[in-house]
Structures are given as structure tokens and as C-alpha cells.
Amino acid sequence: MNADMLLSRLTMLDFAAVDLALYLNTHPYDTDTIEKYNEVVEEADKLRMIYEDNVGPIYSFRSVSDKKCFSWVDNPWPQTYCFNCQLNEKECC
């Protein structure tokens, strides 16, 4: 999987995790949803590690940084749309 595909899949998983967590706020004993939530979070964590090992940190507050340099400041930043995924030129920054 290339960087764009990893980031796209990770975005989907993170969205699903938030959505499932919101549901669990009102249905805390739904064991099927708890199981699905845990699966989504575990898969997202695995993909996040793969992405960060191959591309770089995604978050400044969740990513381990090199002990010699706080690598979060290196470019390109993950929130830069042109870096994150392939968009049509008119949609790109």
C-alpha cells in the first residue's frame, strides 16, 4: 500500500472509531459494537505505525520523535492537502 492509500484507509478507520465511540456513549453495553470499535482502533494503530515508519509523523502529540530532533517540524506537514492525497488541481492547495 502506498502512502496515499495508507493515509486514506487510516482516515476512514479514525472516522469509524469516532463514530462508534459516539454510539457507545449512549449504548455502553453493546458488546458487538465494543468488539467492532476495538478492531477498528487496533487496525488504525497498525496502519499508523506503518505510515509513520515509512513516511513520517502524523500527529505532534501522538508520534514518537527522533531523540536528536523533534521531527514534527519537518516538511511536508500531514495537514498539507497536496501531501496527503491525490486531489484534482482545482481542489489542491
MOPAC internal coordinates of N, CA, C and O (Angstrom, degrees):
PM7 1SCF
backbone

  N    0.0000 0     0.00 0     0.00 0    0    0    0
  C    1.4440 1     0.00 0     0.00 0    1    0    0
  C    1.5247 1   108.63 1     0.00 0    2    1    0
  O    1.2310 1   120.21 1   -49.39 1    3    2    1
  N    1.3390 1   117.21 1   130.61 1    3    2    1
  C    1.4662 1   119.20 1   178.83 1    5    3    2
  C    1.5341 1   110.59 1   -81.09 1    6    5    3
  O    1.2310 1   120.40 1    -4.67 1    7    6    5
  N    1.3288 1   116.84 1   175.33 1    7    6    5
  C    1.4639 1   121.90 1  -174.70 1    9    7    6
  C    1.5217 1   111.92 1   -60.20 1   10    9    7
  O    1.2310 1   119.98 1   137.78 1   11   10    9
  N    1.3317 1   117.65 1   -42.22 1   11   10    9
  C    1.4626 1   120.40 1   179.86 1   13   11   10
  C    1.5243 1   111.40 1   -63.34 1   14   13   11
  O    1.2310 1   120.53 1   138.24 1   15   14   13
  N    1.3264 1   116.60 1   -41.76 1   15   14   13
  C    1.4580 1   120.47 1  -179.93 1   17   15   14
  C    1.5314 1   110.66 1   -67.36 1   18   17   15
  O    1.2310 1   120.52 1   139.18 1   19   18   17
  N    1.3304 1   116.61 1   -40.82 1   19   18   17
  C    1.4652 1   120.46 1   177.62 1   21   19   18
  C    1.5240 1   110.97 1   -60.96 1   22   21   19
  O    1.2310 1   120.85 1   132.66 1   23   22   21
  N    1.3332 1   115.99 1   -47.34 1   23   22   21
  C    1.4547 1   119.78 1  -177.73 1   25   23   22
  C    1.5220 1   111.35 1   -67.04 1   26   25   23
  O    1.2310 1   120.23 1   142.48 1   27   26   25
  N    1.3167 1   117.16 1   -37.52 1   27   26   25
  C    1.4591 1   120.56 1   177.75 1   29   27   26
  C    1.5310 1   110.47 1   -63.84 1   30   29   27
  O    1.2310 1   120.27 1   133.70 1   31   30   29
  N    1.3236 1   117.08 1   -46.30 1   31   30   29
  C    1.4658 1   121.30 1   179.15 1   33   31   30
  C    1.5269 1   110.58 1   -64.57 1   34   33   31
  O    1.2310 1   120.32 1   139.72 1   35   34   33
  N    1.3198 1   116.99 1   -40.28 1   35   34   33
  C    1.4539 1   121.46 1   179.15 1   37   35   34
  C    1.5261 1   110.98 1   -63.97 1   38   37   35
  O    1.2310 1   120.35 1   139.85 1   39   38   37
  N    1.3116 1   116.94 1   -40.15 1   39   38   37
  C    1.4680 1   121.38 1   177.18 1   41   39   38
  C    1.5271 1   110.53 1   -61.40 1   42   41   39
  O    1.2310 1   120.79 1   136.39 1   43   42   41
  N    1.3286 1   116.10 1   -43.61 1   43   42   41
  C    1.4650 1   120.08 1   178.51 1   45   43   42
  C    1.5287 1   111.12 1   -62.64 1   46   45   43
  O    1.2310 1   120.77 1   135.84 1   47   46   45
  N    1.3213 1   116.14 1   -44.16 1   47   46   45
  C    1.4637 1   119.82 1  -179.20 1   49   47   46
  C    1.5263 1   111.79 1   -65.82 1   50   49   47
  O    1.2310 1   120.27 1   138.62 1   51   50   49
  N    1.3240 1   117.09 1   -41.38 1   51   50   49
  C    1.4622 1   120.27 1   178.89 1   53   51   50
  C    1.5278 1   110.72 1   -64.16 1   54   53   51
  O    1.2310 1   120.38 1   140.53 1   55   54   53
  N    1.3370 1   116.88 1   -39.47 1   55   54   53
  C    1.4552 1   120.56 1   176.79 1   57   55   54
  C    1.5328 1   109.99 1   -62.91 1   58   57   55
  O    1.2310 1   120.73 1   135.06 1   59   58   57
  N    1.3288 1   116.21 1   -44.94 1   59   58   57
  C    1.4669 1   120.48 1   179.48 1   61   59   58
  C    1.5211 1   110.91 1   -61.96 1   62   61   59
  O    1.2310 1   120.09 1   140.62 1   63   62   61
  N    1.3233 1   117.44 1   -39.38 1   63   62   61
  C    1.4631 1   121.17 1   179.44 1   65   63   62
  C    1.5283 1   110.71 1   -63.10 1   66   65   63
  O    1.2310 1   120.20 1   137.00 1   67   66   65
  N    1.3190 1   117.22 1   -43.00 1   67   66   65
  C    1.4665 1   120.77 1   178.45 1   69   67   66
  C    1.5288 1   109.79 1   -64.49 1   70   69   67
  O    1.2310 1   120.47 1   135.22 1   71   70   69
  N    1.3276 1   116.71 1   -44.78 1   71   70   69
  C    1.4575 1   121.58 1  -179.59 1   73   71   70
  C    1.5374 1   110.93 1   -61.36 1   74   73   71
  O    1.2310 1   120.52 1   133.12 1   75   74   73
  N    1.3208 1   116.61 1   -46.88 1   75   74   73
  C    1.4620 1   120.47 1   178.61 1   77   75   74
  C    1.5286 1   111.52 1   -63.95 1   78   77   75
  O    1.2310 1   120.35 1   141.46 1   79   78   77
  N    1.3280 1   116.93 1   -38.54 1   79   78   77
  C    1.4685 1   120.74 1   178.82 1   81   79   78
  C    1.5267 1   110.91 1   -64.12 1   82   81   79
  O    1.2310 1   120.53 1   140.73 1   83   82   81
  N    1.3236 1   116.59 1   -39.27 1   83   82   81
  C    1.4704 1   119.59 1   177.44 1   85   83   82
  C    1.5217 1   110.68 1   -62.98 1   86   85   83
  O    1.2310 1   120.35 1   137.98 1   87   86   85
  N    1.3157 1   116.94 1   -42.02 1   87   86   85
  C    1.4626 1   121.06 1   177.13 1   89   87   86
  C    1.5312 1   110.26 1   -62.73 1   90   89   87
  O    1.2310 1   120.83 1   136.73 1   91   90   89
  N    1.3228 1   116.02 1   -43.27 1   91   90   89
  C    1.4652 1   119.93 1  -178.81 1   93   91   90
  C    1.5287 1   112.61 1   -66.76 1   94   93   91
  O    1.2310 1   120.18 1   158.28 1   95   94   93
  N    1.3321 1   117.26 1   -21.72 1   95   94   93
  C    1.4676 1   119.56 1   175.35 1   97   95   94
  C    1.5196 1   111.27 1   -60.48 1   98   97   95
  O    1.2310 1   120.34 1   148.16 1   99   98   97
  N    1.3324 1   116.95 1   -31.84 1   99   98   97
  C    1.4648 1   120.73 1  -178.66 1  101   99   98
  C    1.5272 1   112.76 1  -106.04 1  102  101   99
  O    1.2310 1   120.05 1   171.71 1  103  102  101
  N    1.3274 1   117.50 1    -8.29 1  103  102  101
  C    1.4633 1   122.87 1   179.94 1  105  103  102
  C    1.5394 1   109.34 1  -135.65 1  106  105  103
  O    1.2310 1   120.10 1  -119.23 1  107  106  105
  N    1.3186 1   117.41 1    60.77 1  107  106  105
  C    1.4709 1   120.90 1  -170.42 1  109  107  106
  C    1.5299 1   115.64 1   -66.94 1  110  109  107
  O    1.2310 1   119.85 1   169.06 1  111  110  109
  N    1.3039 1   117.89 1   -10.94 1  111  110  109
  C    1.4617 1   120.11 1  -178.18 1  113  111  110
  C    1.5263 1   112.63 1  -109.23 1  114  113  111
  O    1.2310 1   120.37 1  -166.65 1  115  114  113
  N    1.3192 1   116.90 1    13.35 1  115  114  113
  C    1.4650 1   121.26 1   179.06 1  117  115  114
  C    1.5351 1   108.12 1   -79.94 1  118  117  115
  O    1.2310 1   120.85 1   -86.22 1  119  118  117
  N    1.3190 1   115.99 1    93.78 1  119  118  117
  C    1.4643 1   120.84 1  -172.44 1  121  119  118
  C    1.5295 1   112.83 1   -65.27 1  122  121  119
  O    1.2310 1   119.71 1   148.42 1  123  122  121
  N    1.3351 1   118.16 1   -31.58 1  123  122  121
  C    1.4656 1   120.03 1   177.36 1  125  123  122
  C    1.5209 1   110.98 1   -64.52 1  126  125  123
  O    1.2310 1   120.98 1   138.46 1  127  126  125
  N    1.3283 1   115.73 1   -41.54 1  127  126  125
  C    1.4620 1   119.67 1   179.82 1  129  127  126
  C    1.5195 1   110.96 1   -71.81 1  130  129  127
  O    1.2310 1   120.06 1   143.71 1  131  130  129
  N    1.3201 1   117.49 1   -36.29 1  131  130  129
  C    1.4705 1   120.42 1   176.22 1  133  131  130
  C    1.5276 1   109.58 1   -60.55 1  134  133  131
  O    1.2310 1   120.82 1   136.52 1  135  134  133
  N    1.3196 1   116.03 1   -43.48 1  135  134  133
  C    1.4634 1   120.48 1   178.46 1  137  135  134
  C    1.5315 1   111.02 1   -61.88 1  138  137  135
  O    1.2310 1   120.35 1   134.97 1  139  138  137
  N    1.3217 1   116.94 1   -45.03 1  139  138  137
  C    1.4686 1   120.99 1   179.24 1  141  139  138
  C    1.5260 1   110.46 1   -64.14 1  142  141  139
  O    1.2310 1   120.43 1   137.45 1  143  142  141
  N    1.3400 1   116.79 1   -42.55 1  143  142  141
  C    1.4606 1   120.94 1   177.94 1  145  143  142
  C    1.5251 1   110.78 1   -57.71 1  146  145  143
  O    1.2310 1   120.50 1   133.08 1  147  146  145
  N    1.3271 1   116.65 1   -46.92 1  147  146  145
  C    1.4654 1   120.68 1  -179.87 1  149  147  146
  C    1.5296 1   111.78 1   -62.33 1  150  149  147
  O    1.2310 1   120.39 1   140.13 1  151  150  149
  N    1.3243 1   116.87 1   -39.87 1  151  150  149
  C    1.4673 1   120.81 1   177.65 1  153  151  150
  C    1.5283 1   110.92 1   -62.21 1  154  153  151
  O    1.2310 1   120.80 1   135.32 1  155  154  153
  N    1.3275 1   116.07 1   -44.68 1  155  154  153
  C    1.4661 1   121.04 1  -179.28 1  157  155  154
  C    1.5234 1   110.72 1   -63.50 1  158  157  155
  O    1.2310 1   120.54 1   134.97 1  159  158  157
  N    1.3249 1   116.58 1   -45.03 1  159  158  157
  C    1.4680 1   120.79 1  -179.21 1  161  159  158
  C    1.5276 1   110.75 1   -64.75 1  162  161  159
  O    1.2310 1   119.95 1   138.54 1  163  162  161
  N    1.3157 1   117.70 1   -41.46 1  163  162  161
  C    1.4639 1   120.87 1   179.36 1  165  163  162
  C    1.5309 1   111.47 1   -65.26 1  166  165  163
  O    1.2310 1   120.42 1   136.68 1  167  166  165
  N    1.3304 1   116.80 1   -43.32 1  167  166  165
  C    1.4677 1   119.10 1   178.21 1  169  167  166
  C    1.5272 1   110.98 1   -64.48 1  170  169  167
  O    1.2310 1   120.57 1   139.18 1  171  170  169
  N    1.3328 1   116.52 1   -40.82 1  171  170  169
  C    1.4666 1   120.27 1   178.69 1  173  171  170
  C    1.5260 1   110.83 1   -62.79 1  174  173  171
  O    1.2310 1   120.18 1   138.44 1  175  174  173
  N    1.3192 1   117.25 1   -41.56 1  175  174  173
  C    1.4684 1   120.57 1   178.89 1  177  175  174
  C    1.5300 1   111.29 1   -61.95 1  178  177  175
  O    1.2310 1   120.68 1   138.69 1  179  178  177
  N    1.3280 1   116.30 1   -41.31 1  179  178  177
  C    1.4709 1   119.96 1   178.45 1  181  179  178
  C    1.5246 1   111.24 1   -63.51 1  182  181  179
  O    1.2310 1   120.89 1   133.42 1  183  182  181
  N    1.3401 1   115.91 1   -46.58 1  183  182  181
  C    1.4690 1   119.20 1   179.55 1  185  183  182
  C    1.5148 1   111.62 1   -65.59 1  186  185  183
  O    1.2310 1   120.41 1   143.01 1  187  186  185
  N    1.3312 1   116.83 1   -36.99 1  187  186  185
  C    1.4666 1   120.53 1   179.02 1  189  187  186
  C    1.5281 1   110.27 1   -62.75 1  190  189  187
  O    1.2310 1   120.40 1   139.18 1  191  190  189
  N    1.3250 1   116.84 1   -40.82 1  191  190  189
  C    1.4633 1   120.25 1   178.14 1  193  191  190
  C    1.5268 1   110.90 1   -65.36 1  194  193  191
  O    1.2310 1   120.19 1   136.93 1  195  194  193
  N    1.3237 1   117.24 1   -43.07 1  195  194  193
  C    1.4676 1   121.02 1   178.06 1  197  195  194
  C    1.5204 1   110.12 1   -61.32 1  198  197  195
  O    1.2310 1   120.65 1   133.46 1  199  198  197
  N    1.3332 1   116.35 1   -46.54 1  199  198  197
  C    1.4651 1   121.08 1  -179.38 1  201  199  198
  C    1.5293 1   110.78 1   -60.66 1  202  201  199
  O    1.2310 1   120.60 1   131.67 1  203  202  201
  N    1.3207 1   116.46 1   -48.33 1  203  202  201
  C    1.4596 1   119.83 1  -176.85 1  205  203  202
  C    1.5228 1   112.22 1   -68.02 1  206  205  203
  O    1.2310 1   119.85 1   146.19 1  207  206  205
  N    1.3187 1   117.89 1   -33.81 1  207  206  205
  C    1.4654 1   120.56 1   176.51 1  209  207  206
  C    1.5256 1   111.90 1   -66.27 1  210  209  207
  O    1.2310 1   120.57 1   146.58 1  211  210  209
  N    1.3264 1   116.52 1   -33.42 1  211  210  209
  C    1.4605 1   120.40 1  -175.28 1  213  211  210
  C    1.5232 1   114.91 1   -99.10 1  214  213  211
  O    1.2310 1   120.17 1   152.86 1  215  214  213
  N    1.3268 1   117.29 1   -27.14 1  215  214  213
  C    1.4676 1   120.25 1  -174.47 1  217  215  214
  C    1.5173 1   112.32 1  -116.49 1  218  217  215
  O    1.2310 1   120.46 1   129.84 1  219  218  217
  N    1.3115 1   116.72 1   -50.16 1  219  218  217
  C    1.4588 1   121.26 1  -178.26 1  221  219  218
  C    1.5096 1   110.45 1   146.43 1  222  221  219
  O    1.2310 1   120.40 1    -2.04 1  223  222  221
  N    1.3262 1   116.84 1   177.96 1  223  222  221
  C    1.4613 1   120.83 1  -175.68 1  225  223  222
  C    1.5183 1   112.75 1   -66.53 1  226  225  223
  O    1.2310 1   121.09 1   -32.30 1  227  226  225
  N    1.3238 1   115.52 1   147.70 1  227  226  225
  C    1.4583 1   121.87 1   176.97 1  229  227  226
  C    1.5166 1   110.17 1   -98.38 1  230  229  227
  O    1.2310 1   120.37 1   138.82 1  231  230  229
  N    1.3268 1   116.91 1   -41.18 1  231  230  229
  C    1.4583 1   122.44 1  -178.06 1  233  231  230
  C    1.5220 1   109.80 1  -121.10 1  234  233  231
  O    1.2310 1   120.99 1   -35.58 1  235  234  233
  N    1.3187 1   115.72 1   144.42 1  235  234  233
  C    1.4603 1   118.51 1   175.67 1  237  235  234
  C    1.5213 1   110.97 1   -74.52 1  238  237  235
  O    1.2310 1   119.75 1   153.84 1  239  238  237
  N    1.3150 1   118.08 1   -26.16 1  239  238  237
  C    1.4554 1   121.93 1  -174.00 1  241  239  238
  C    1.5241 1   113.99 1  -100.70 1  242  241  239
  O    1.2310 1   119.28 1   175.54 1  243  242  241
  N    1.3342 1   118.98 1    -4.46 1  243  242  241
  C    1.4608 1   121.62 1  -178.91 1  245  243  242
  C    1.5156 1   112.97 1  -123.38 1  246  245  243
  O    1.2310 1   120.01 1   179.94 1  247  246  245
  N    1.2884 1   117.59 1    -0.06 1  247  246  245
  C    1.4550 1   121.01 1  -173.21 1  249  247  246
  C    1.5155 1   111.01 1  -110.04 1  250  249  247
  O    1.2310 1   121.24 1   -43.78 1  251  250  249
  N    1.3153 1   115.23 1   136.22 1  251  250  249
  C    1.4582 1   120.68 1   174.80 1  253  251  250
  C    1.5243 1   107.57 1   -72.98 1  254  253  251
  O    1.2310 1   120.74 1   -42.93 1  255  254  253
  N    1.3062 1   116.19 1   137.07 1  255  254  253
  C    1.4526 1   120.63 1  -177.86 1  257  255  254
  C    1.5235 1   110.36 1  -113.90 1  258  257  255
  O    1.2310 1   121.29 1   -24.20 1  259  258  257
  N    1.3054 1   115.13 1   155.80 1  259  258  257
  C    1.4556 1   122.13 1   174.96 1  261  259  258
  C    1.5268 1   107.98 1   -55.39 1  262  261  259
  O    1.2310 1   119.61 1   -41.10 1  263  262  261
  N    1.3134 1   118.36 1   138.90 1  263  262  261
  C    1.4613 1   121.60 1  -177.30 1  265  263  262
  C    1.5254 1   112.89 1   -68.89 1  266  265  263
  O    1.2310 1   120.36 1   161.64 1  267  266  265
  N    1.3350 1   116.91 1   -18.36 1  267  266  265
  C    1.4639 1   120.22 1  -178.28 1  269  267  266
  C    1.5220 1   112.50 1   -93.92 1  270  269  267
  O    1.2310 1   120.13 1   158.72 1  271  270  269
  N    1.3368 1   117.35 1   -21.28 1  271  270  269
  C    1.4546 1   120.30 1  -175.99 1  273  271  270
  C    1.5263 1   109.19 1  -151.97 1  274  273  271
  O    1.2310 1   120.43 1   -44.20 1  275  274  273
  N    1.3111 1   116.79 1   135.80 1  275  274  273
  C    1.4626 1   121.29 1   175.90 1  277  275  274
  C    1.5218 1   107.40 1   -76.47 1  278  277  275
  O    1.2310 1   120.65 1   -86.25 1  279  278  277
  N    1.3282 1   116.37 1    93.75 1  279  278  277
  C    1.4625 1   122.09 1  -168.96 1  281  279  278
  C    1.5175 1   114.50 1   -70.22 1  282  281  279
  O    1.2310 1   119.81 1   172.47 1  283  282  281
  N    1.3104 1   117.97 1    -7.53 1  283  282  281
  C    1.4579 1   120.01 1   178.56 1  285  283  282
  C    1.5258 1   111.09 1   -59.69 1  286  285  283
  O    1.2310 1   120.06 1   151.31 1  287  286  285
  N    1.3120 1   117.49 1   -28.69 1  287  286  285
  C    1.4549 1   120.27 1  -176.53 1  289  287  286
  C    1.5289 1   113.20 1   -77.87 1  290  289  287
  O    1.2310 1   120.11 1   171.58 1  291  290  289
  N    1.3466 1   117.39 1    -8.42 1  291  290  289
  C    1.4575 1   120.53 1   178.92 1  293  291  290
  C    1.5248 1   110.92 1   -70.21 1  294  293  291
  O    1.2310 1   120.95 1   -34.49 1  295  294  293
  N    1.3217 1   115.79 1   145.51 1  295  294  293
  C    1.4636 1   120.84 1   177.66 1  297  295  294
  C    1.5081 1   109.84 1   -91.71 1  298  297  295
  O    1.2310 1   118.83 1   -23.60 1  299  298  297
  N    1.3099 1   119.84 1   156.40 1  299  298  297
  C    1.4594 1   126.70 1    -4.16 1  301  299  298
  C    1.5180 1   111.16 1   -79.87 1  302  301  299
  O    1.2310 1   120.91 1   -26.94 1  303  302  301
  N    1.3302 1   115.87 1   153.06 1  303  302  301
  C    1.4507 1   120.65 1   178.42 1  305  303  302
  C    1.5201 1   109.37 1   -83.67 1  306  305  303
  O    1.2310 1   119.60 1   -35.01 1  307  306  305
  N    1.3226 1   118.37 1   144.99 1  307  306  305
  C    1.4644 1   121.40 1  -177.07 1  309  307  306
  C    1.5210 1   114.46 1   -58.55 1  310  309  307
  O    1.2310 1   119.32 1   152.03 1  311  310  309
  N    1.3247 1   118.90 1   -27.97 1  311  310  309
  C    1.4502 1   119.87 1  -179.05 1  313  311  310
  C    1.5347 1   112.80 1   -79.19 1  314  313  311
  O    1.2310 1   119.97 1   175.92 1  315  314  313
  N    1.3195 1   117.66 1    -4.08 1  315  314  313
  C    1.4562 1   121.07 1   176.34 1  317  315  314
  C    1.5250 1   107.92 1   -74.28 1  318  317  315
  O    1.2310 1   120.47 1   -66.10 1  319  318  317
  N    1.3305 1   116.70 1   113.90 1  319  318  317
  C    1.4556 1   120.79 1  -173.30 1  321  319  318
  C    1.5275 1   112.75 1   -56.03 1  322  321  319
  O    1.2310 1   119.74 1   139.47 1  323  322  321
  N    1.2975 1   118.10 1   -40.53 1  323  322  321
  C    1.4640 1   119.86 1  -177.76 1  325  323  322
  C    1.5289 1   111.38 1   -65.44 1  326  325  323
  O    1.2310 1   120.61 1   153.30 1  327  326  325
  N    1.2884 1   116.43 1   -26.70 1  327  326  325
  C    1.4583 1   120.15 1   177.80 1  329  327  326
  C    1.5257 1   110.95 1   -79.04 1  330  329  327
  O    1.2310 1   120.68 1   139.96 1  331  330  329
  N    1.3298 1   116.30 1   -40.04 1  331  330  329
  C    1.4519 1   120.96 1  -172.00 1  333  331  330
  C    1.5131 1   114.97 1   -67.73 1  334  333  331
  O    1.2310 1   119.92 1   134.32 1  335  334  333
  N    1.2866 1   117.77 1   -45.68 1  335  334  333
  C    1.4607 1   119.13 1  -174.95 1  337  335  334
  C    1.5185 1   110.28 1  -156.80 1  338  337  335
  O    1.2310 1   121.44 1   -14.93 1  339  338  337
  N    1.2914 1   114.84 1   165.07 1  339  338  337
  C    1.4515 1   120.40 1   179.80 1  341  339  338
  C    1.5251 1   109.50 1   -80.78 1  342  341  339
  O    1.2310 1   119.98 1   -64.61 1  343  342  341
  N    1.3332 1   117.64 1   115.39 1  343  342  341
  C    1.4505 1   122.71 1   177.66 1  345  343  342
  C    1.5274 1   108.35 1  -119.39 1  346  345  343
  O    1.2310 1   120.89 1   -21.34 1  347  346  345
  N    1.2936 1   115.91 1   158.66 1  347  346  345
  C    1.4611 1   119.02 1   172.78 1  349  347  346
  C    1.5201 1   108.34 1   -61.40 1  350  349  347
  O    1.2310 1   120.64 1   -29.01 1  351  350  349
  N    1.3190 1   116.38 1   150.99 1  351  350  349
  C    1.4685 1   119.36 1  -176.49 1  353  351  350
  C    1.5040 1   112.88 1   -55.27 1  354  353  351
  O    1.2310 1   119.92 1   140.60 1  355  354  353
  N    1.3380 1   117.75 1   -39.40 1  355  354  353
  C    1.4656 1   119.14 1  -178.84 1  357  355  354
  C    1.5274 1   112.12 1   -67.84 1  358  357  355
  O    1.2310 1   120.07 1   157.79 1  359  358  357
  N    1.3454 1   117.48 1   -22.21 1  359  358  357
  C    1.4521 1   121.03 1   178.25 1  361  359  358
  C    1.5280 1   111.82 1   -90.21 1  362  361  359
  O    1.2310 1   120.69 1   160.93 1  363  362  361
  N    1.3099 1   116.29 1   -19.07 1  363  362  361
  C    1.4532 1   121.11 1  -174.67 1  365  363  362
  C    1.5223 1   110.31 1   -82.98 1  366  365  363
  O    1.2310 1   121.03 1   -22.32 1  367  366  365
  N    1.3275 1   115.63 1   157.68 1  367  366  365
  C    1.4607 1   120.76 1  -176.73 1  369  367  366
  C    1.5081 1   113.74 1   -64.84 1  370  369  367
  O    1.2310 1   120.10 1   180.00 1  371  370  369

